[in-house]
Amino acid sequence: MKTIKLLAVLVIIGLLLVSGCSSKDDQNGESEDDRGTTVSESSADTVWTCSMHPEIRESEPGSCSKCSMKLIKAAK
Ligand SMILES: [Zn+2]
């Protein structure tokens, strides 16, 4: 019985470690892609544009008014 308990604890710890690592990675990857939550850094300085319509220039992230694709940061 003792070994079973030990095994269960080890498995749980392993799962926690794995899920902790992967969720961290997910958050890091998503937060930038998803909404540009790093806006606070340089929102006044950043221009958002559509990859299909470079004439679109917005000061805030959003979607293109022509094709409603997600806007991307424009290279200056
Ligand atoms: Zn567009």
N, CA, C, O and the ligand as a Tripos MOL2 file, in Angstrom:
@<TRIPOS>MOLECULE
protein
  305   303    77     0     0
PROTEIN
NO_CHARGES

@<TRIPOS>ATOM
      1 N           0.8400   -1.2150    0.0000 N.3       1 MET1
      2 CA          0.0000    0.0000    0.0000 C.3       1 MET1
      3 C           0.8660    1.2530    0.0000 C.2       1 MET1
      4 O           0.5420    2.2430   -0.6550 O.2       1 MET1
      5 N           1.9570    1.2010    0.7320 N.am      2 LYS2
      6 CA          2.8080    2.3860    0.7860 C.3       2 LYS2
      7 C           3.3180    2.7700   -0.5960 C.2       2 LYS2
      8 O           3.3010    3.9390   -0.9800 O.2       2 LYS2
      9 N           3.7720    1.7600   -1.3330 N.am      3 THR3
     10 CA          4.3450    2.0630   -2.6510 C.3       3 THR3
     11 C           3.3000    2.6840   -3.5650 C.2       3 THR3
     12 O           3.6120    3.5650   -4.3670 O.2       3 THR3
     13 N           2.0720    2.2280   -3.4460 N.am      4 ILE4
     14 CA          1.0190    2.7950   -4.3030 C.3       4 ILE4
     15 C           0.8440    4.2830   -4.0000 C.2       4 ILE4
     16 O           0.7440    5.1070   -4.9090 O.2       4 ILE4
     17 N           0.8080    4.6140   -2.7020 N.am      5 LYS5
     18 CA          0.6720    6.0210   -2.3250 C.3       5 LYS5
     19 C           1.8360    6.8390   -2.8760 C.2       5 LYS5
     20 O           1.6570    7.9210   -3.4360 O.2       5 LYS5
     21 N           3.0280    6.2860   -2.6980 N.am      6 LEU6
     22 CA          4.2150    6.9980   -3.1880 C.3       6 LEU6
     23 C           4.1130    7.2460   -4.6830 C.2       6 LEU6
     24 O           4.3780    8.3470   -5.1670 O.2       6 LEU6
     25 N           3.7230    6.1970   -5.4090 N.am      7 LEU7
     26 CA          3.5900    6.3290   -6.8560 C.3       7 LEU7
     27 C           2.5890    7.4280   -7.2030 C.2       7 LEU7
     28 O           2.8360    8.2600   -8.0760 O.2       7 LEU7
     29 N           1.4570    7.4130   -6.5030 N.am      8 ALA8
     30 CA          0.4260    8.4040   -6.7970 C.3       8 ALA8
     31 C           0.9700    9.8080   -6.5800 C.2       8 ALA8
     32 O           0.7430   10.7050   -7.3920 O.2       8 ALA8
     33 N           1.6880    9.9900   -5.4810 N.am      9 VAL9
     34 CA          2.2460   11.3190   -5.2010 C.3       9 VAL9
     35 C           3.2150   11.7300   -6.2960 C.2       9 VAL9
     36 O           3.1960   12.8670   -6.7660 O.2       9 VAL9
     37 N           4.0650   10.7850   -6.6980 N.am     10 LEU10
     38 CA          5.0380   11.1010   -7.7450 C.3      10 LEU10
     39 C           4.3310   11.4890   -9.0360 C.2      10 LEU10
     40 O           4.7130   12.4490   -9.7060 O.2      10 LEU10
     41 N           3.2970   10.7310   -9.3750 N.am     11 VAL11
     42 CA          2.5640   11.0260  -10.6150 C.3      11 VAL11
     43 C           1.9490   12.4180  -10.5430 C.2      11 VAL11
     44 O           2.0140   13.1880  -11.5010 O.2      11 VAL11
     45 N           1.3530   12.7280   -9.3960 N.am     12 ILE12
     46 CA          0.7110   14.0410   -9.2550 C.3      12 ILE12
     47 C           1.7450   15.1540   -9.3880 C.2      12 ILE12
     48 O           1.5250   16.1520  -10.0750 O.2      12 ILE12
     49 N           2.8780   14.9600   -8.7140 N.am     13 ILE13
     50 CA          3.9250   15.9820   -8.8080 C.3      13 ILE13
     51 C           4.3740   16.1400  -10.2550 C.2      13 ILE13
     52 O           4.5570   17.2550  -10.7460 O.2      13 ILE13
     53 N           4.5460   15.0130  -10.9260 N.am     14 GLY14
     54 CA          4.9570   15.0680  -12.3280 C.3      14 GLY14
     55 C           3.9560   15.8320  -13.1650 C.2      14 GLY14
     56 O           4.3320   16.6710  -13.9830 O.2      14 GLY14
     57 N           2.6830   15.5440  -12.9630 N.am     15 LEU15
     58 CA          1.6450   16.2330  -13.7400 C.3      15 LEU15
     59 C           1.6720   17.7300  -13.4660 C.2      15 LEU15
     60 O           1.5560   18.5430  -14.3830 O.2      15 LEU15
     61 N           1.8260   18.0810  -12.2020 N.am     16 LEU16
     62 CA          1.8600   19.4990  -11.8540 C.3      16 LEU16
     63 C           3.0190   20.1940  -12.5550 C.2      16 LEU16
     64 O           2.8670   21.2840  -13.1070 O.2      16 LEU16
     65 N           4.1730   19.5470  -12.5220 N.am     17 LEU17
     66 CA          5.3450   20.1410  -13.1590 C.3      17 LEU17
     67 C           5.1070   20.3230  -14.6470 C.2      17 LEU17
     68 O           5.3730   21.3850  -15.2090 O.2      17 LEU17
     69 N           4.5990   19.2680  -15.2750 N.am     18 VAL18
     70 CA          4.3900   19.3390  -16.7300 C.3      18 VAL18
     71 C           3.3730   20.4160  -17.0650 C.2      18 VAL18
     72 O           3.6190   21.2480  -17.9390 O.2      18 VAL18
     73 N           2.2200   20.4130  -16.3710 N.am     19 SER19
     74 CA          1.1820   21.3840  -16.7110 C.3      19 SER19
     75 C           1.6590   22.7930  -16.3910 C.2      19 SER19
     76 O           1.3320   23.7340  -17.1140 O.2      19 SER19
     77 N           2.4170   22.9500  -15.3320 N.am     20 GLY20
     78 CA          2.9290   24.2750  -15.0020 C.3      20 GLY20
     79 C           3.8140   24.8020  -16.1010 C.2      20 GLY20
     80 O           3.6800   25.9540  -16.5140 O.2      20 GLY20
     81 N           4.7140   23.9750  -16.5790 N.am     21 CYS21
     82 CA          5.6320   24.4060  -17.6380 C.3      21 CYS21
     83 C           4.8650   24.7550  -18.8950 C.2      21 CYS21
     84 O           5.0780   25.8140  -19.4850 O.2      21 CYS21
     85 N           3.9680   23.8630  -19.3100 N.am     22 SER22
     86 CA          3.3230   24.0800  -20.5980 C.3      22 SER22
     87 C           2.4100   25.2920  -20.5370 C.2      22 SER22
     88 O           2.3220   26.0440  -21.5080 O.2      22 SER22
     89 N           1.7230   25.5000  -19.4060 N.am     23 SER23
     90 CA          0.8230   26.6470  -19.3570 C.3      23 SER23
     91 C           1.6230   27.9430  -19.3900 C.2      23 SER23
     92 O           1.1690   28.9440  -19.9430 O.2      23 SER23
     93 N           2.8000   27.9220  -18.8030 N.am     24 LYS24
     94 CA          3.6350   29.1210  -18.8850 C.3      24 LYS24
     95 C           3.9870   29.4270  -20.3280 C.2      24 LYS24
     96 O           3.8980   30.5670  -20.7820 O.2      24 LYS24
     97 N           4.3890   28.3850  -21.0360 N.am     25 ASP25
     98 CA          4.7550   28.5790  -22.4330 C.3      25 ASP25
     99 C           3.5730   29.1140  -23.2190 C.2      25 ASP25
    100 O           3.7110   30.0320  -24.0270 O.2      25 ASP25
    101 N           2.3940   28.5220  -22.9710 N.am     26 ASP26
    102 CA          1.2180   28.9470  -23.7050 C.3      26 ASP26
    103 C           0.9340   30.4200  -23.4660 C.2      26 ASP26
    104 O           0.6840   31.1820  -24.4000 O.2      26 ASP26
    105 N           0.9780   30.8020  -22.2030 N.am     27 GLN27
    106 CA          0.6580   32.1880  -21.8970 C.3      27 GLN27
    107 C           1.6260   33.1300  -22.5880 C.2      27 GLN27
    108 O           1.2280   34.1410  -23.1660 O.2      27 GLN27
    109 N           2.9000   32.7830  -22.5190 N.am     28 ASN28
    110 CA          3.8850   33.6490  -23.1560 C.3      28 ASN28
    111 C           3.6140   33.7700  -24.6430 C.2      28 ASN28
    112 O           3.6440   34.8650  -25.2050 O.2      28 ASN28
    113 N           3.3500   32.6340  -25.2740 N.am     29 GLY29
    114 CA          3.1330   32.6660  -26.7130 C.3      29 GLY29
    115 C           1.8660   33.4090  -27.0720 C.2      29 GLY29
    116 O           1.8380   34.1860  -28.0260 O.2      29 GLY29
    117 N           0.8130   33.1650  -26.3010 N.am     30 GLU30
    118 CA         -0.4640   33.7240  -26.6990 C.3      30 GLU30
    119 C          -0.5630   35.2100  -26.4170 C.2      30 GLU30
    120 O          -1.0590   35.9710  -27.2470 O.2      30 GLU30
    121 N          -0.1000   35.6230  -25.2670 N.am     31 SER31
    122 CA         -0.3600   37.0010  -24.8700 C.3      31 SER31
    123 C           0.1820   37.9740  -25.9080 C.2      31 SER31
    124 O          -0.3920   39.0440  -26.1140 O.2      31 SER31
    125 N           1.2620   37.6210  -26.5530 N.am     32 GLU32
    126 CA          1.7960   38.5490  -27.5470 C.3      32 GLU32
    127 C           1.0190   38.4670  -28.8460 C.2      32 GLU32
    128 O           0.6540   39.4910  -29.4240 O.2      32 GLU32
    129 N           0.7640   37.2470  -29.3080 N.am     33 ASP33
    130 CA          0.0510   37.0670  -30.5630 C.3      33 ASP33
    131 C          -1.3730   37.5860  -30.4450 C.2      33 ASP33
    132 O          -1.8730   38.3060  -31.3100 O.2      33 ASP33
    133 N          -2.0060   37.1970  -29.3510 N.am     34 ASP34
    134 CA         -3.4410   37.3200  -29.2760 C.3      34 ASP34
    135 C          -3.8990   38.7620  -29.3540 C.2      34 ASP34
    136 O          -4.6820   39.1150  -30.2360 O.2      34 ASP34
    137 N          -3.4360   39.5830  -28.4680 N.am     35 ARG35
    138 CA         -4.0060   40.9150  -28.3940 C.3      35 ARG35
    139 C          -2.9380   41.9720  -28.2850 C.2      35 ARG35
    140 O          -3.2480   43.1620  -28.2220 O.2      35 ARG35
    141 N          -1.7020   41.5700  -28.2610 N.am     36 GLY36
    142 CA         -0.6710   42.5680  -28.0480 C.3      36 GLY36
    143 C          -0.8300   43.1890  -26.6820 C.2      36 GLY36
    144 O          -0.9450   44.4080  -26.5620 O.2      36 GLY36
    145 N          -0.8380   42.3600  -25.6440 N.am     37 THR37
    146 CA         -1.0430   42.8770  -24.3040 C.3      37 THR37
    147 C           0.1750   43.6440  -23.8090 C.2      37 THR37
    148 O           0.1660   44.1880  -22.7040 O.2      37 THR37
    149 N           1.2110   43.6870  -24.6180 N.am     38 THR38
    150 CA          2.3810   44.4780  -24.2590 C.3      38 THR38
    151 C           2.2140   45.9100  -24.7460 C.2      38 THR38
    152 O           3.1870   46.6450  -24.9170 O.2      38 THR38
    153 N           0.9570   46.2900  -24.9670 N.am     39 VAL39
    154 CA          0.6640   47.6050  -25.5310 C.3      39 VAL39
    155 C           1.1970   48.7190  -24.6510 C.2      39 VAL39
    156 O           1.7170   49.7230  -25.1380 O.2      39 VAL39
    157 N           1.0590   48.5240  -23.3410 N.am     40 SER40
    158 CA          1.3990   49.5950  -22.4130 C.3      40 SER40
    159 C           2.8170   50.1130  -22.6400 C.2      40 SER40
    160 O           3.1460   51.2450  -22.2860 O.2      40 SER40
    161 N           3.6450   49.2640  -23.2350 N.am     41 GLU41
    162 CA          5.0290   49.6610  -23.4000 C.3      41 GLU41
    163 C           5.1670   50.8270  -24.3840 C.2      41 GLU41
    164 O           5.8060   51.8350  -24.0810 O.2      41 GLU41
    165 N           4.5660   50.6770  -25.5530 N.am     42 SER42
    166 CA          4.7970   51.6900  -26.5780 C.3      42 SER42
    167 C           3.5700   51.8590  -27.4620 C.2      42 SER42
    168 O           3.6820   51.8890  -28.6880 O.2      42 SER42
    169 N           2.4030   51.9690  -26.8440 N.am     43 SER43
    170 CA          1.1900   52.0370  -27.6450 C.3      43 SER43
    171 C           1.1340   53.3320  -28.4530 C.2      43 SER43
    172 O           0.6310   53.3380  -29.5770 O.2      43 SER43
    173 N           1.6350   54.4040  -27.9030 N.am     44 ALA44
    174 CA          1.5670   55.6800  -28.6060 C.3      44 ALA44
    175 C           2.4620   55.6570  -29.8270 C.2      44 ALA44
    176 O           2.2420   56.3830  -30.7970 O.2      44 ALA44
    177 N           3.4620   54.8200  -29.7620 N.am     45 ASP45
    178 CA          4.4730   54.8230  -30.8080 C.3      45 ASP45
    179 C           4.2070   53.7750  -31.8790 C.2      45 ASP45
    180 O           4.8460   53.7810  -32.9320 O.2      45 ASP45
    181 N           3.2650   52.8750  -31.6120 N.am     46 THR46
    182 CA          3.0870   51.7250  -32.4870 C.3      46 THR46
    183 C           1.9820   51.9840  -33.4910 C.2      46 THR46
    184 O           0.9260   52.5130  -33.1460 O.2      46 THR46
    185 N           2.2290   51.6120  -34.7230 N.am     47 VAL47
    186 CA          1.2110   51.7040  -35.7640 C.3      47 VAL47
    187 C           0.7880   50.3000  -36.1310 C.2      47 VAL47
    188 O           1.6300   49.4240  -36.3310 O.2      47 VAL47
    189 N          -0.5160   50.0800  -36.2210 N.am     48 TRP48
    190 CA         -1.0520   48.7650  -36.5530 C.3      48 TRP48
    191 C          -1.5500   48.7880  -37.9870 C.2      48 TRP48
    192 O          -2.2010   49.7400  -38.4190 O.2      48 TRP48
    193 N          -1.2400   47.7400  -38.7080 N.am     49 THR49
    194 CA         -1.6210   47.6930  -40.1050 C.3      49 THR49
    195 C          -2.1070   46.3060  -40.4700 C.2      49 THR49
    196 O          -1.9050   45.3520  -39.7190 O.2      49 THR49
    197 N          -2.7500   46.1920  -41.6320 N.am     50 CYS50
    198 CA         -3.2050   44.8970  -42.1200 C.3      50 CYS50
    199 C          -2.1640   44.3510  -43.0770 C.2      50 CYS50
    200 O          -1.6010   45.0810  -43.8930 O.2      50 CYS50
    201 N          -1.9190   43.0580  -42.9640 N.am     51 SER51
    202 CA         -0.8960   42.4830  -43.8390 C.3      51 SER51
    203 C          -1.3640   42.4780  -45.2920 C.2      51 SER51
    204 O          -0.5420   42.4140  -46.2060 O.2      51 SER51
    205 N          -2.6810   42.5450  -45.5120 N.am     52 MET52
    206 CA         -3.1930   42.5720  -46.8800 C.3      52 MET52
    207 C          -3.4200   44.0010  -47.3710 C.2      52 MET52
    208 O          -3.4120   44.2620  -48.5740 O.2      52 MET52
    209 N          -3.6200   44.9080  -46.4430 N.am     53 HIS53
    210 CA         -3.9300   46.2880  -46.8080 C.3      53 HIS53
    211 C          -2.9920   47.2280  -46.0670 C.2      53 HIS53
    212 O          -3.3380   47.7460  -45.0050 O.2      53 HIS53
    213 N          -1.8290   47.4430  -46.6110 N.am     54 PRO54
    214 CA         -0.8310   48.2950  -45.9310 C.3      54 PRO54
    215 C          -1.2950   49.7320  -45.7720 C.2      54 PRO54
    216 O          -0.7250   50.4820  -44.9810 O.2      54 PRO54
    217 N          -2.3260   50.1250  -46.5160 N.am     55 GLU55
    218 CA         -2.8090   51.5040  -46.3740 C.3      55 GLU55
    219 C          -3.5710   51.7010  -45.0780 C.2      55 GLU55
    220 O          -3.7720   52.8300  -44.6310 O.2      55 GLU55
    221 N          -3.9940   50.5960  -44.4750 N.am     56 ILE56
    222 CA         -4.6730   50.6780  -43.1780 C.3      56 ILE56
    223 C          -3.6330   51.0100  -42.1120 C.2      56 ILE56
    224 O          -2.6240   50.3200  -41.9690 O.2      56 ILE56
    225 N          -3.8990   52.0720  -41.3760 N.am     57 ARG57
    226 CA         -2.9520   52.4400  -40.3120 C.3      57 ARG57
    227 C          -3.7520   52.8690  -39.1050 C.2      57 ARG57
    228 O          -4.4440   53.8880  -39.1250 O.2      57 ARG57
    229 N          -3.6500   52.0810  -38.0550 N.am     58 GLU58
    230 CA         -4.3840   52.3850  -36.8330 C.3      58 GLU58
    231 C          -3.4010   52.5790  -35.6860 C.2      58 GLU58
    232 O          -2.3020   52.0250  -35.6880 O.2      58 GLU58
    233 N          -3.8140   53.3650  -34.7220 N.am     59 SER59
    234 CA         -2.9570   53.5670  -33.5630 C.3      59 SER59
    235 C          -3.2190   52.5260  -32.4860 C.2      59 SER59
    236 O          -2.5000   52.4690  -31.4880 O.2      59 SER59
    237 N          -4.2540   51.6930  -32.6830 N.am     60 GLU60
    238 CA         -4.5820   50.6670  -31.6980 C.3      60 GLU60
    239 C          -4.7430   49.3280  -32.3940 C.2      60 GLU60
    240 O          -5.1020   49.2730  -33.5710 O.2      60 GLU60
    241 N          -4.4760   48.2340  -31.6600 N.am     61 PRO61
    242 CA         -4.6970   46.9130  -32.2440 C.3      61 PRO61
    243 C          -6.1780   46.6760  -32.4780 C.2      61 PRO61
    244 O          -7.0270   47.1920  -31.7510 O.2      61 PRO61
    245 N          -6.4710   45.8970  -33.4890 N.am     62 GLY62
    246 CA         -7.8730   45.6140  -33.7940 C.3      62 GLY62
    247 C          -7.9390   44.7760  -35.0410 C.2      62 GLY62
    248 O          -7.0500   43.9630  -35.2920 O.2      62 GLY62
    249 N          -8.9950   44.9620  -35.8400 N.am     63 SER63
    250 CA         -9.0940   44.2000  -37.0770 C.3      63 SER63
    251 C          -9.2550   45.1530  -38.2430 C.2      63 SER63
    252 O          -9.7410   46.2750  -38.0980 O.2      63 SER63
    253 N          -8.8380   44.6790  -39.3950 N.am     64 CYS64
    254 CA         -8.8510   45.4910  -40.6060 C.3      64 CYS64
    255 C         -10.2920   45.8480  -40.9670 C.2      64 CYS64
    256 O         -11.1820   45.0020  -40.8750 O.2      64 CYS64
    257 N         -10.5270   47.0910  -41.3750 N.am     65 SER65
    258 CA        -11.8790   47.4970  -41.7340 C.3      65 SER65
    259 C         -12.2680   46.9780  -43.1070 C.2      65 SER65
    260 O         -13.4420   47.0330  -43.4730 O.2      65 SER65
    261 N         -11.3110   46.4770  -43.8740 N.am     66 LYS66
    262 CA        -11.6190   45.9700  -45.2170 C.3      66 LYS66
    263 C         -11.8170   44.4560  -45.2300 C.2      66 LYS66
    264 O         -12.7370   43.9460  -45.8680 O.2      66 LYS66
    265 N         -10.9400   43.7450  -44.5150 N.am     67 CYS67
    266 CA        -11.0410   42.2880  -44.5620 C.3      67 CYS67
    267 C         -11.1770   41.6930  -43.1700 C.2      67 CYS67
    268 O         -11.2620   40.4730  -43.0290 O.2      67 CYS67
    269 N         -11.1990   42.5190  -42.1530 N.am     68 SER68
    270 CA        -11.3560   42.1070  -40.7520 C.3      68 SER68
    271 C         -10.3240   41.0870  -40.3110 C.2      68 SER68
    272 O         -10.5670   40.2900  -39.4050 O.2      68 SER68
    273 N          -9.1890   41.1210  -40.9510 N.am     69 MET69
    274 CA         -8.0690   40.3430  -40.4290 C.3      69 MET69
    275 C          -7.4780   41.0660  -39.2310 C.2      69 MET69
    276 O          -7.6380   42.2760  -39.0740 O.2      69 MET69
    277 N          -6.7930   40.3020  -38.3880 N.am     70 LYS70
    278 CA         -6.1960   40.9220  -37.2100 C.3      70 LYS70
    279 C          -5.0560   41.8340  -37.6490 C.2      70 LYS70
    280 O          -4.2340   41.4590  -38.4860 O.2      70 LYS70
    281 N          -5.0170   43.0210  -37.0830 N.am     71 LEU71
    282 CA         -3.9630   43.9600  -37.4470 C.3      71 LEU71
    283 C          -2.6270   43.5300  -36.8470 C.2      71 LEU71
    284 O          -2.5670   42.9080  -35.7860 O.2      71 LEU71
    285 N          -1.5930   43.8720  -37.5380 N.am     72 ILE72
    286 CA         -0.2430   43.5550  -37.0610 C.3      72 ILE72
    287 C           0.5180   44.8550  -36.8650 C.2      72 ILE72
    288 O           0.1550   45.8970  -37.4110 O.2      72 ILE72
    289 N           1.5710   44.7730  -36.0820 N.am     73 LYS73
    290 CA          2.3990   45.9570  -35.8780 C.3      73 LYS73
    291 C           3.1270   46.2810  -37.1720 C.2      73 LYS73
    292 O           3.7430   45.4110  -37.7880 O.2      73 LYS73
    293 N           3.0500   47.5180  -37.5670 N.am     74 ALA74
    294 CA          3.7040   47.9170  -38.8060 C.3      74 ALA74
    295 C           5.1590   48.2290  -38.5420 C.2      74 ALA74
    296 O           5.5130   48.8390  -37.5330 O.2      74 ALA74
    297 N           5.9860   47.8010  -39.4610 N.am     75 ALA75
    298 CA          7.3980   48.1690  -39.3840 C.3      75 ALA75
    299 C           7.5400   49.5990  -39.8680 C.2      75 ALA75
    300 O           6.9400   50.0020  -40.8640 O.2      75 ALA75
    301 N           8.3270   50.3380  -39.1590 N.am     76 LYS76
    302 CA          8.4310   51.7450  -39.5240 C.3      76 LYS76
    303 C           9.4640   51.9450  -40.6310 C.2      76 LYS76
    304 O           9.6880   53.0740  -41.0700 O.2      76 LYS76
    305 ZN         -7.1800   43.9850  -44.6290 Zn       77 ZN77
@<TRIPOS>BOND
     1     1     2 1
     2     2     3 1
     3     3     4 2
     4     3     5 am
     5     5     6 1
     6     6     7 1
     7     7     8 2
     8     7     9 am
     9     9    10 1
    10    10    11 1
    11    11    12 2
    12    11    13 am
    13    13    14 1
    14    14    15 1
    15    15    16 2
    16    15    17 am
    17    17    18 1
    18    18    19 1
    19    19    20 2
    20    19    21 am
    21    21    22 1
    22    22    23 1
    23    23    24 2
    24    23    25 am
    25    25    26 1
    26    26    27 1
    27    27    28 2
    28    27    29 am
    29    29    30 1
    30    30    31 1
    31    31    32 2
    32    31    33 am
    33    33    34 1
    34    34    35 1
    35    35    36 2
    36    35    37 am
    37    37    38 1
    38    38    39 1
    39    39    40 2
    40    39    41 am
    41    41    42 1
    42    42    43 1
    43    43    44 2
    44    43    45 am
    45    45    46 1
    46    46    47 1
    47    47    48 2
    48    47    49 am
    49    49    50 1
    50    50    51 1
    51    51    52 2
    52    51    53 am
    53    53    54 1
    54    54    55 1
    55    55    56 2
    56    55    57 am
    57    57    58 1
    58    58    59 1
    59    59    60 2
    60    59    61 am
    61    61    62 1
    62    62    63 1
    63    63    64 2
    64    63    65 am
    65    65    66 1
    66    66    67 1
    67    67    68 2
    68    67    69 am
    69    69    70 1
    70    70    71 1
    71    71    72 2
    72    71    73 am
    73    73    74 1
    74    74    75 1
    75    75    76 2
    76    75    77 am
    77    77    78 1
    78    78    79 1
    79    79    80 2
    80    79    81 am
    81    81    82 1
    82    82    83 1
    83    83    84 2
    84    83    85 am
    85    85    86 1
    86    86    87 1
    87    87    88 2
    88    87    89 am
    89    89    90 1
    90    90    91 1
    91    91    92 2
    92    91    93 am
    93    93    94 1
    94    94    95 1
    95    95    96 2
    96    95    97 am
    97    97    98 1
    98    98    99 1
    99    99   100 2
   100    99   101 am
   101   101   102 1
   102   102   103 1
   103   103   104 2
   104   103   105 am
   105   105   106 1
   106   106   107 1
   107   107   108 2
   108   107   109 am
   109   109   110 1
   110   110   111 1
   111   111   112 2
   112   111   113 am
   113   113   114 1
   114   114   115 1
   115   115   116 2
   116   115   117 am
   117   117   118 1
   118   118   119 1
   119   119   120 2
   120   119   121 am
   121   121   122 1
   122   122   123 1
   123   123   124 2
   124   123   125 am
   125   125   126 1
   126   126   127 1
   127   127   128 2
   128   127   129 am
   129   129   130 1
   130   130   131 1
   131   131   132 2
   132   131   133 am
   133   133   134 1
   134   134   135 1
   135   135   136 2
   136   135   137 am
   137   137   138 1
   138   138   139 1
   139   139   140 2
   140   139   141 am
   141   141   142 1
   142   142   143 1
   143   143   144 2
   144   143   145 am
   145   145   146 1
   146   146   147 1
   147   147   148 2
   148   147   149 am
   149   149   150 1
   150   150   151 1
   151   151   152 2
   152   151   153 am
   153   153   154 1
   154   154   155 1
   155   155   156 2
   156   155   157 am
   157   157   158 1
   158   158   159 1
   159   159   160 2
   160   159   161 am
   161   161   162 1
   162   162   163 1
   163   163   164 2
   164   163   165 am
   165   165   166 1
   166   166   167 1
   167   167   168 2
   168   167   169 am
   169   169   170 1
   170   170   171 1
   171   171   172 2
   172   171   173 am
   173   173   174 1
   174   174   175 1
   175   175   176 2
   176   175   177 am
   177   177   178 1
   178   178   179 1
   179   179   180 2
   180   179   181 am
   181   181   182 1
   182   182   183 1
   183   183   184 2
   184   183   185 am
   185   185   186 1
   186   186   187 1
   187   187   188 2
   188   187   189 am
   189   189   190 1
   190   190   191 1
   191   191   192 2
   192   191   193 am
   193   193   194 1
   194   194   195 1
   195   195   196 2
   196   195   197 am
   197   197   198 1
   198   198   199 1
   199   199   200 2
   200   199   201 am
   201   201   202 1
   202   202   203 1
   203   203   204 2
   204   203   205 am
   205   205   206 1
   206   206   207 1
   207   207   208 2
   208   207   209 am
   209   209   210 1
   210   210   211 1
   211   211   212 2
   212   211   213 am
   213   213   214 1
   214   214   215 1
   215   215   216 2
   216   215   217 am
   217   217   218 1
   218   218   219 1
   219   219   220 2
   220   219   221 am
   221   221   222 1
   222   222   223 1
   223   223   224 2
   224   223   225 am
   225   225   226 1
   226   226   227 1
   227   227   228 2
   228   227   229 am
   229   229   230 1
   230   230   231 1
   231   231   232 2
   232   231   233 am
   233   233   234 1
   234   234   235 1
   235   235   236 2
   236   235   237 am
   237   237   238 1
   238   238   239 1
   239   239   240 2
   240   239   241 am
   241   241   242 1
   242   242   243 1
   243   243   244 2
   244   243   245 am
   245   245   246 1
   246   246   247 1
   247   247   248 2
   248   247   249 am
   249   249   250 1
   250   250   251 1
   251   251   252 2
   252   251   253 am
   253   253   254 1
   254   254   255 1
   255   255   256 2
   256   255   257 am
   257   257   258 1
   258   258   259 1
   259   259   260 2
   260   259   261 am
   261   261   262 1
   262   262   263 1
   263   263   264 2
   264   263   265 am
   265   265   266 1
   266   266   267 1
   267   267   268 2
   268   267   269 am
   269   269   270 1
   270   270   271 1
   271   271   272 2
   272   271   273 am
   273   273   274 1
   274   274   275 1
   275   275   276 2
   276   275   277 am
   277   277   278 1
   278   278   279 1
   279   279   280 2
   280   279   281 am
   281   281   282 1
   282   282   283 1
   283   283   284 2
   284   283   285 am
   285   285   286 1
   286   286   287 1
   287   287   288 2
   288   287   289 am
   289   289   290 1
   290   290   291 1
   291   291   292 2
   292   291   293 am
   293   293   294 1
   294   294   295 1
   295   295   296 2
   296   295   297 am
   297   297   298 1
   298   298   299 1
   299   299   300 2
   300   299   301 am
   301   301   302 1
   302   302   303 1
   303   303   304 2
@<TRIPOS>SUBSTRUCTURE
     1 MET1         2 RESIDUE 1 A MET
     2 LYS2         6 RESIDUE 1 A LYS
     3 THR3        10 RESIDUE 1 A THR
     4 ILE4        14 RESIDUE 1 A ILE
     5 LYS5        18 RESIDUE 1 A LYS
     6 LEU6        22 RESIDUE 1 A LEU
     7 LEU7        26 RESIDUE 1 A LEU
     8 ALA8        30 RESIDUE 1 A ALA
     9 VAL9        34 RESIDUE 1 A VAL
    10 LEU10       38 RESIDUE 1 A LEU
    11 VAL11       42 RESIDUE 1 A VAL
    12 ILE12       46 RESIDUE 1 A ILE
    13 ILE13       50 RESIDUE 1 A ILE
    14 GLY14       54 RESIDUE 1 A GLY
    15 LEU15       58 RESIDUE 1 A LEU
    16 LEU16       62 RESIDUE 1 A LEU
    17 LEU17       66 RESIDUE 1 A LEU
    18 VAL18       70 RESIDUE 1 A VAL
    19 SER19       74 RESIDUE 1 A SER
    20 GLY20       78 RESIDUE 1 A GLY
    21 CYS21       82 RESIDUE 1 A CYS
    22 SER22       86 RESIDUE 1 A SER
    23 SER23       90 RESIDUE 1 A SER
    24 LYS24       94 RESIDUE 1 A LYS
    25 ASP25       98 RESIDUE 1 A ASP
    26 ASP26      102 RESIDUE 1 A ASP
    27 GLN27      106 RESIDUE 1 A GLN
    28 ASN28      110 RESIDUE 1 A ASN
    29 GLY29      114 RESIDUE 1 A GLY
    30 GLU30      118 RESIDUE 1 A GLU
    31 SER31      122 RESIDUE 1 A SER
    32 GLU32      126 RESIDUE 1 A GLU
    33 ASP33      130 RESIDUE 1 A ASP
    34 ASP34      134 RESIDUE 1 A ASP
    35 ARG35      138 RESIDUE 1 A ARG
    36 GLY36      142 RESIDUE 1 A GLY
    37 THR37      146 RESIDUE 1 A THR
    38 THR38      150 RESIDUE 1 A THR
    39 VAL39      154 RESIDUE 1 A VAL
    40 SER40      158 RESIDUE 1 A SER
    41 GLU41      162 RESIDUE 1 A GLU
    42 SER42      166 RESIDUE 1 A SER
    43 SER43      170 RESIDUE 1 A SER
    44 ALA44      174 RESIDUE 1 A ALA
    45 ASP45      178 RESIDUE 1 A ASP
    46 THR46      182 RESIDUE 1 A THR
    47 VAL47      186 RESIDUE 1 A VAL
    48 TRP48      190 RESIDUE 1 A TRP
    49 THR49      194 RESIDUE 1 A THR
    50 CYS50      198 RESIDUE 1 A CYS
    51 SER51      202 RESIDUE 1 A SER
    52 MET52      206 RESIDUE 1 A MET
    53 HIS53      210 RESIDUE 1 A HIS
    54 PRO54      214 RESIDUE 1 A PRO
    55 GLU55      218 RESIDUE 1 A GLU
    56 ILE56      222 RESIDUE 1 A ILE
    57 ARG57      226 RESIDUE 1 A ARG
    58 GLU58      230 RESIDUE 1 A GLU
    59 SER59      234 RESIDUE 1 A SER
    60 GLU60      238 RESIDUE 1 A GLU
    61 PRO61      242 RESIDUE 1 A PRO
    62 GLY62      246 RESIDUE 1 A GLY
    63 SER63      250 RESIDUE 1 A SER
    64 CYS64      254 RESIDUE 1 A CYS
    65 SER65      258 RESIDUE 1 A SER
    66 LYS66      262 RESIDUE 1 A LYS
    67 CYS67      266 RESIDUE 1 A CYS
    68 SER68      270 RESIDUE 1 A SER
    69 MET69      274 RESIDUE 1 A MET
    70 LYS70      278 RESIDUE 1 A LYS
    71 LEU71      282 RESIDUE 1 A LEU
    72 ILE72      286 RESIDUE 1 A ILE
    73 LYS73      290 RESIDUE 1 A LYS
    74 ALA74      294 RESIDUE 1 A ALA
    75 ALA75      298 RESIDUE 1 A ALA
    76 LYS76      302 RESIDUE 1 A LYS
    77 ZN77       305 GROUP 0 **** ****
